[in-house]
Amino acid sequence: MGWTWAKTAYEAIGWVERSRDITHISFDHDLGENNGDGHQVVSLVEERVFSGLMKAPEMTIHSDNPVGANRIRLAIEAIYGRLQESG
């Protein structure tokens, strides 16, 4: 189907909540003032993966914020790590 660009964390959260078939998410941390951040989105992905509501998509980061990108990276690694442990 291609890529869908979510301009806010809340828009991305809506997509994650409505779809079981997301195959890839590329995270940005800083989405603008009052727009949430990428860490909120990856946290929801983690919750939905481990409650059986979606399969873990391929996840990458394209954020220029090194601290925010690292927070997202750690969350992604935790998701993949838990999957390997339970797999």
VOBA-1610 file (N, C-alpha, C; in pm, whole numbers, padded with zeros to 5 digits, always signed):
BEGIN
Met+00081-00119+00000Met+00000+00000+00000Met+00086+00126+00000Gly+00206+00121+00054Gly+00290+00240+00058Gly+00292+00304+00195Trp+00352+00421+00199Trp+00369+00492+00325Trp+00254+00587+00351Thr+00221+00604+00479Thr+00126+00706+00523Thr+00201+00797+00618Trp+00195+00927+00594Trp+00269+01023+00675Trp+00176+01075+00784Ala+00209+01045+00908Ala+00137+01100+01023Ala+00219+01220+01071Lys+00157+01334+01079Lys+00228+01456+01115Lys+00232+01483+01265Thr+00150+01410+01341Thr+00151+01423+01487Thr+00153+01284+01548Ala+00193+01277+01673Ala+00188+01148+01743Ala+00045+01098+01751Tyr-00049+01190+01769Tyr-00189+01151+01783Tyr-00244+01093+01653Glu-00202+01145+01541Glu-00241+01090+01411Glu-00182+00950+01395Ala-00056+00934+01431Ala+00010+00802+01422Ala-00057+00703+01516Ile-00091+00747+01636Ile-00158+00660+01732Ile-00291+00612+01674Gly-00363+00700+01608Gly-00488+00660+01544Gly-00467+00551+01442Trp-00363+00564+01361Trp-00332+00460+01261Trp-00299+00328+01329Val-00217+00335+01433Val-00177+00212+01504Val-00299+00147+01568Glu-00387+00226+01625Glu-00506+00170+01690Glu-00604+00107+01591Arg-00608+00157+01469Arg-00705+00109+01370Arg-00653-00005+01282Ser-00524-00031+01281Ser-00470-00127+01185Ser-00395-00240+01253Arg-00418-00361+01204Arg-00340-00477+01248Arg-00232-00510+01146Asp-00233-00442+01032Asp-00148-00479+00920Asp-00035-00380+00891Ile+00008-00305+00989Ile+00121-00213+00969Ile+00248-00297+00960Thr+00325-00278+00854Thr+00444-00360+00834Thr+00573-00285+00867His+00569-00152+00867His+00690-00074+00893His+00650+00062+00951Ile+00720+00102+01055Ile+00703+00236+01111Ile+00840+00300+01121Ser+00852+00423+01072Ser+00974+00501+01087Ser+00942+00615+01182Phe+01013+00619+01293Phe+00982+00712+01401Phe+01065+00839+01395Asp+00999+00951+01417Asp+01064+01078+01447Asp+01027+01108+01591His+01117+01167+01667His+01083+01198+01805His+01010+01330+01816Asp+01063+01434+01758Asp+01009+01569+01775Asp+00907+01599+01665Leu+00781+01613+01706Leu+00674+01632+01609Leu+00610+01770+01621Gly+00674+01859+01691Gly+00622+01995+01705Gly+00551+02013+01839Glu+00543+02135+01879Glu+00481+02169+02007Glu+00335+02123+02011Asn+00299+02058+02119Asn+00162+02007+02142Asn+00118+01899+02043Asn+00215+01833+01978Asn+00183+01727+01883Asn+00225+01589+01932Gly+00270+01580+02056Gly+00318+01453+02108Gly+00457+01421+02053Asp+00504+01300+02079Asp+00635+01260+02029Asp+00636+01113+01990Gly+00740+01074+01921Gly+00752+00938+01871Gly+00756+00833+01979His+00804+00868+02098His+00810+00770+02206His+00669+00727+02249Gln+00574+00819+02243Gln+00436+00783+02274Gln+00384+00677+02176Val+00423+00691+02051Val+00377+00598+01948Val+00442+00461+01968Val+00572+00456+01991Val+00638+00327+02009Val+00587+00258+02136Ser+00550+00334+02236Ser+00494+00274+02358Ser+00360+00206+02328Leu+00278+00269+02245Leu+00152+00207+02207Leu+00176+00082+02122Val+00272+00088+02031Val+00305-00030+01951Val+00342-00145+02045Glu+00426-00118+02144Glu+00465-00222+02239Glu+00343-00281+02309Glu+00255-00196+02357Glu+00134-00241+02426Glu+00049-00330+02336Arg+00031-00289+02212Arg-00055-00364+02119Arg+00009-00495+02074Val+00141-00495+02056Val+00209-00618+02016Val+00194-00723+02127Phe+00215-00684+02251Phe+00215-00782+02359Phe+00075-00812+02413Ser-00024-00743+02363Ser-00162-00781+02396Ser-00225-00857+02279Gly-00146-00884+02175Gly-00192-00964+02062Gly-00278-00889+01961Leu-00277-00756+01966Leu-00361-00677+01877Leu-00293-00643+01744Met-00162-00663+01738Met-00090-00641+01612Met+00040-00718+01615Lys+00092-00747+01497Lys+00224-00807+01485Lys+00327-00695+01493Ala+00444-00727+01541Ala+00550-00627+01549Ala+00593-00588+01408Pro+00581-00460+01375Pro+00627-00416+01243Pro+00778-00398+01243Glu+00835-00384+01126Glu+00973-00340+01117Glu+00974-00195+01166Met+01071-00159+01249Met+01074-00025+01307Met+01211+00039+01287Thr+01210+00160+01236Thr+01332+00238+01217Thr+01310+00377+01276Ile+01418+00452+01285Ile+01414+00587+01343Ile+01478+00683+01245His+01414+00797+01225His+01472+00899+01138His+01481+01035+01209Ser+01484+01034+01340Ser+01484+01157+01419Ser+01622+01221+01423Asp+01625+01354+01420Asp+01751+01427+01436Asp+01782+01456+01583Asn+01691+01424+01672Asn+01710+01448+01815Asn+01779+01325+01874Pro+01907+01336+01910Pro+01980+01217+01955Pro+01924+01157+02085Val+01881+01240+02177Val+01827+01189+02303Val+01693+01121+02279Gly+01605+01187+02203Gly+01476+01129+02171Gly+01488+01002+02088Ala+01580+01004+01991Ala+01601+00885+01907Ala+01650+00769+01992Asn+01734+00796+02090Asn+01784+00690+02177Asn+01671+00632+02262Arg+01580+00715+02311Arg+01465+00664+02387Arg+01382+00570+02301Ile+01359+00609+02177Ile+01281+00524+02086Ile+01359+00396+02055Arg+01489+00408+02031Arg+01572+00290+02002Arg+01566+00189+02116Leu+01575+00238+02239Leu+01570+00148+02355Leu+01435+00077+02364Ala+01328+00149+02333Ala+01195+00087+02334Ala+01183-00019+02226Ile+01234+00011+02107Ile+01231-00086+01997Ile+01311-00210+02034Glu+01429-00190+02089Glu+01512-00304+02130Glu+01442-00387+02237Ala+01370-00323+02326Ala+01296-00397+02429Ala+01186-00482+02365Ile+01117-00426+02267Ile+01011-00503+02198Ile+01072-00625+02130Tyr+01176-00604+02050Tyr+01238-00715+01978Tyr+01298-00816+02076Gly+01356-00768+02185Gly+01414-00857+02285Gly+01309-00946+02349Arg+01196-00887+02388Arg+01087-00967+02447Arg+01033-01068+02349Leu+01025-01031+02222Leu+00977-01124+02120Leu+01071-01242+02105Gln+01202-01215+02109Gln+01300-01324+02097Gln+01292-01416+02217Glu+01272-01360+02336Glu+01263-01441+02457Glu+01141-01532+02456Ser+01031-01480+02401Ser+00907-01557+02402Ser+00891-01644+02279Gly+00979-01624+02179Gly+00965-01687+02050Gly+01004-01825+02037
//
